[in-house]
Amino acid sequence: MPVKPRAGVWRRLVKRRLAVLGLVIVAIVLAGAILAPWLTVYDPNEQMFDGLTLEGSPLPPGAKFWLGTDLLGRDLLTRILYGARTSLIIGIAANGVALLIGTLVGVTAGYFRGWIGSALMRFTDLMMAFPALLLAICLAAVFEPSLWIVALVIALVNWVQTARVIYTETSSLAEREFIDAERTIGAGAPRILFRHILPHLLPTIIVWGTLGISTTVLLEATLSFLGIGVQPPTASWGNIIFENQTYFQAAPWLVFFPGAAILALALAFNLIGDALRDILDPTQRGRA
């Protein structure tokens, strides 16, 4: 039998102060990314003549450049706003693909089991044995870095955790009496999967989808910082830090502001995901 939508999830979510804080941060970042052309008068790649000191150093935060300028005289606020687009696009796209792959693998392995389930889960274990960052670096080195390639690379290393969780829950559901009853009356695998198992998995998928965005944002920033992620001049929070790391002591705002943006967005999605986990599945409360 299908699971009825859970009423009052939003109402309970907004009663949690930390979840509300996360929602506010995500809303601010999303608004900044969408409204970037209207929030700033500068182009993210515009190298302004008055954007450097007479000695050629970046300008500190001031009345004209609110967050200062970078080593090429570009407005840092503008690049952070446009960089939010990169982080959100990759975070949502990569995590969406990873969630799709993980759900497909987990459901298939958990429902059919046998040699199919064993093969899929041994492959999942093999992928989990590799450090995610190292595997992402190897894949990024093979493909020519671009925004969508980086999203694909991140998706290919982030699906394993979802697959493991979905597999465990699907295996448990597949042994329930109502599933046996469906098989008895002749229901096929597609009907059982789409009408009875997947609706029960929806809360878990939503929670892991939310939590996964924070991991994706951090991994994208790491790859860009290492120079194998989104390539300049496309603005990304990670490559902003990468480009300006030599000015860390002379111009700390060049590292502090994009670093704070990465931390805030990752924390926001974690806060929302934790709250959704507690609301949708109280038995998972306190578990990572």
N, C-alpha and C positions, 0 to 999 in steps of 0.2 A: 504494500500500500504506500502511496506517495506520502512524503512528509509535508505537512502543512507549513506554510511560511510562518516563521516565528514572529509573533506580534510584539511590538514594543522594544525591538532591538535598538532602534535609534533613540527612543526615549531613555532607555537605560544607559546608552552610550554617552549621551550628553550630560548625564548626572555624575559622570566620573571626571574629576578635574583634570587629571593627567591626559585622559583621552581628548578632552576639549582643547587642552593646550596643543596636543598633536594635530588636531583638526585645524586649529587656527594657524599653526606654522605651515601646514600643507596648503591651506587656502592662500596665505600670503605668498608663498613660493609660486603657486600656480597662477595667481593674479599677476605677479611680477613677470613670469615667463610669457603669459599671453599678452599683457599690456606693455611689454618692453618698448616697442616703437613709440608709444605715447608717453611713457614715463621718463624717457631720456631723449635729449636732442642730438646725441652723438651716435655715430656709427660704431659698432663694436670693434671694427678694424681700422678706424680712422686714427692716424698718427698725427697728433696736433703739434704745431710748432711751439705753442705756449704750454705744452704738456710736460715739459722738462725744465729743470733749472738751467742756469747758464753753464753749469759744469756738466750737464747731460744726465743728471740724476732724476729719478721719479719725484713727482710732487706729492707732498703729504696731503691728507684730507683737509679740505678747505671750503670756502664759500662757492667757488666755481666747480671744483671737482670734489664732491662730497666724500668719496672714499679714496681720493687721491688718484694718481696715474701710475701706469706700469713702466717698465724699462724702455718701452717704445713710445711713450707719451700718449697712450690710449687711456680713456676714462675707465677706471676700474669698476665703478658701479654699473656702467653699461655692459661690460664684459661679464659681470656676475649675473646680471639680469638675463642676458642671452645664454649664458652658461646654464642657467636653470632650465632652459628649454632642452638642452642636450641631456642633462641629468634625468629629467622627467620622461623624455622620449625613450631613452635607453632603459630607464628603470621600469617603465610600464611595458614597453615592447619586449624586452629581454625576459622580464619576469613572467609575462603572459605566455611566451613560448615555452619557457621552462616549466611553468605550471601545466601547460597542455601536455608536454612530453611526459612529465612526472605522473600526471593523472592517468594518461593512456597506459603507460608501463605498469603502474601500480594496480589499476583496475584489471587489466588483462592478466597479470600474474596472480593476483589475489582471487579472481573468479575461476579461471580455468585450471590453475595450479598444475600438478603433474610436471611433465618435462618442460612445458612452455613456461610455467611459473618459475621453475628452478633455473632455467636458462636466463630468463629476464632478470631475476634477482641476483644471480651470480655476476651478470654483466653490471648490474647496479653496484654490487659490492666492489667490483673491480674499479669502477669509476670513482667510488668513494675512497678507495685506497690512495688515489693520487691527490696531492694537495691541490685544492681548487685554484689557488693563485698561480702555481707552477704550470698547471695544465692550461690555464687561460693564457699565460705568457707564451707557451709553446704554440697554441692555436693562433694567437694574434701574430706571432712571428711568421707563421706559414701564409696567412692571408694578408692582403694589403689593407692596412688599417683604414677604416672609415666608420662613420656613425653606425650604419646598419651592420657592418661586419663585426664591430665591437659588440653590438647588441646580440648578434648570433653567437659569438664566442662565449659571452656570459651565460646565455641560455643553455649552451651545451655543457656547461660545468655546474649549473645550479639546479638541475632537475632532479638530482639523485635523492636529496633529502625528502622532497615531496613524494617521490615514487615509493620510498620506504614507508612513510606514514600512511599513504593511500593503500599500499599493499596490506598493511596490518589491519586496517579498518575493513577493507574489502573482504579479506579472509574471514574475519569475524562475522560480517554480514552474510556472507555466502552460506554459512552454517545455520542461519536462523530458520525458525519454523516457517515463517511466511514465504521465504524463498523456496523451501522444499515444497510448500503447497503450490506455488506457481509452477514449479517443474512438474508436479504431479498432474496438473490440468493441461500440460502440454505447452506452456509458455516457452518461447525460444530465448536464447541468450540475449539478443538485442533488446527485447521487451523487458527482461529482468534487469539488465544493466541500466537502461535509460529511464525506466519507470519506477524502479524500486531501489536500486543500489546507489546510483548517482545522486538522487535527491537527498539521501541520508549522508552523502559525503560532502554536500554543498557547504555546510558550516566549516568543515575542515579546510576545504579548498579556499574559502574566503579568507580564513585566518592566515593560512600559509601564503596566500597571494599577497596579503598586506605586509606580513613580516618579510617576505622575500624582496620587496621593493627596496627596503633599507640595505639589505645585503648587496643587491644589484648596484645601488647608487655608490656604495663604498668600493665595490670591485671596479666599477667604471672609473672612479676617481683614481684608484690605485694604478690601473693600467695606463691612464692618461698621464699620471705623474711619472711613470716609468718610461714614457715616450712611445708606447706601443698601443695606445688607445686612440681616442679622437685626436686627429692631427690639427695643429695650427694651420691657418688662422681661425678655424672654427673654435668658438669659445666653449670651454669646458672647465668646470671648477678644478678638475685634476690638472689639466695642462696649464691653467693660470698659475698654479703653484709651481709646476715644473719649469715654466718659462722664467719665473721670477725668484727661484730659490737662491740664486747667487746674491740677491739683495736682502736676504733674510735679516741680517743685522742692521744694515743701513736703512732699509725700508720695510719694517716688519708687517705693515698693514697689507702688503702684497700677498703675504702668506696667511695672515690672521683672518681676514675677511672671507676669502673663499673657503678656508678651512672651517671657519665657524658655520658657513652655509652648509657644507657637507655634513658636519656633525648635527646641526639642527634638523635637517631633512631626514637623516637616518634615524635620529632619536624620535622624531614625530611619527614616522611609520611604525616604529617599534611600540610606542605608547598606544597607538590605535590598534595594532595587531594584538597586543597583550589584553587590551580591554575586550576586543571582540572574542578572543579565545575564552576569557572568563565568562562572557555573556552567553555565547553559543554552545560552549561545552565546559560546564563547571568542573567536570572530572579531570580536565587538563590544567586546572588552575595552578599557577606556579611552576609549570614545566616549560623548558625552553623548546 
